[in-house]
């Protein structure tokens, strides 16, 4: 086994708690033990795995929405409108009670709960339902894998059986050694994956785009060019005088495992059984251990790494609870990306093309952009991971981070991919493979007033774009917002005509010099500074259909709290021209998707949930479902006239995600649990 080269990514070593890990490079298991550099083991017979023949054909959005059976990506389809044709959904339910100390469930009063599964301690990912499985991004607070107990911080993509919620497998992303500037503690995987047939794509917290086999190792195969991935089993720490560390080094040199190392293996589910052959490759540095571990015959690599002895294995078909990786693309290594706090993008596809927001952003100072030349948006071949084109349109004007997700629709006869830049602009590119490594920019739209100003900490009026743009009936909808830690503030919701080209912003920034008006380049902090002789003038090429920021609904001449659009992380959902969106201040806004001919909005109603909302609405089965930070899910009857919820159901803890519906079931991920809600069958 060790005689052949084995491809595997040795990621960082985690200590218990949040101490900084030790970096390791991409090496084979043999190299992990022997400190050698060897060629990657790529199975040439499967090098085309993930080609069009292996990945199910793309299903058009209209067909997916109409079926109501699956919801295989964020927003359900590449159009991102969370309004499936799901039927027979409950309007009320009761989750029962959970003991706060033990977690034990009392289901005696539970109603319409099909099942629930435990997630990590913090969950921001939205559920995805496809092929009889449910996927959710979270952290490692539940510790499903023995080799990664719950006190080890990870980004986790979890897969469950759709029928009963039983755990199937987990992809584990160890924390980056650079810490919170790139990989914030306990946040986990915040995006939702894209699933097509037996292939899944997602972005890890480590800045990687990964393609997985949805069946994991349950199909008895190690699929893809990436095979025999290296995985950490456990670590024995050097805790100082009196520890077992030095004794374990000596025993390994003598061909023996100490009780301390045996305990590490046993705790990780790899208990040694029978005779174990220890081979020293470099005294006090590296060894191999051959034998039966946890009922599986395998060879482990053992290596002294700084203050610890680390043990590694290669994943195989026996490792049913681990993910099966097809290919990996590291955006930090390959493109020089430096994400701010986390990397998060719910990718989407168009044919064989995969579109990804890289999350390139500022450093911990919130002022400097460490990777100004790195792309913000990329197009890849979803079958191979090859980058086809990149774009740096936000340039050095990135305000904070970039965490929005792209959407795709054929608009005006042209397939367009919509990307929310970290500069507060919405960009549209032709959704194709590009030319000479570049995408074709169709139009761009500044979603902030030109005189708005970015101020650190959220005190300003200039905003990011965290929401996902939605295409509906030929138009595009998007709201502005900021990192929730920046608090509440002024917001804007735009309806845009995507058939125009060039700069289609509402206004243009110009320098006034006598009778002349000279265009000025966009500036990061404030596009127009009147005190410097600059002005915002109406753009004759504006694509604004309507704009919603303030609306005096009661005609009293004053703007009340409920008559403002505030910052939003959420995405609109639209059906039959009725639009819903929740803002971060806790208001549910219901508007006419078409607006007035003069560009003003038609506001049907607003409703105050009295708690911040991070997520987006679900429209399904003539009802609307929206969650909030207090853990309440408001249920409205669908329609412009239904301005009060018919139910308000508490989920036991915060709901940061968006409810989704598939196969007569509502799936809701709370802060620490995944619920399947449905009527009795």
Secondary structure, DSSP 8 states (H G I E B T S, - for coil): -TTS--------B--SBT---B---S--HHHHHH---------GGGTTTTSTTTS-----HHHHHHH-S-B-STTSSTT--------S--S--B--EE-TTT--EE-TT-BSEEEEEE--S------EEETTEEEEEEESTT--STTS-TTB-EEEEEEEETTT--EEEEEEEE--TTGGGTS-TT----S--EEETTEEEEE-TTSEEEEEETTTTTTS---SS--S-EEEEEEEE--STT-SHHHHHHHHHTT---HHHHHHHHHTT--EEEEEEEEEEETTTEEEEEEEETTEEEEEEEEEETTEEEEEEE--TT-TTB-EEEEEEEHHHHH---BSS------EEETTEEEEE--B---TTSS--TTTTS-SEEEEETTT--EEEEE-TTGGG--S------EEEEETTEEEEEEE-TTSEEEEEESS--BTTB--EEEEEE-S-TT-B--GGGTSS--B--S--EEETTEEEEE-B--GGG---B--EEEEETT--EE--SEEEEEEETTEEEE----SSBS--GGGTEEEEE-TT--EEEEESB--TT-SSS--GGGB-B--S---EEETTEEEEE-TTSEEEEEESS--TTSB--EEEEEE-SS---S--EEETTEEEEE-TTSEEEEEESSTT--S-SEEEE-SS---S--EEETTEEEEE-SSEEEEE----
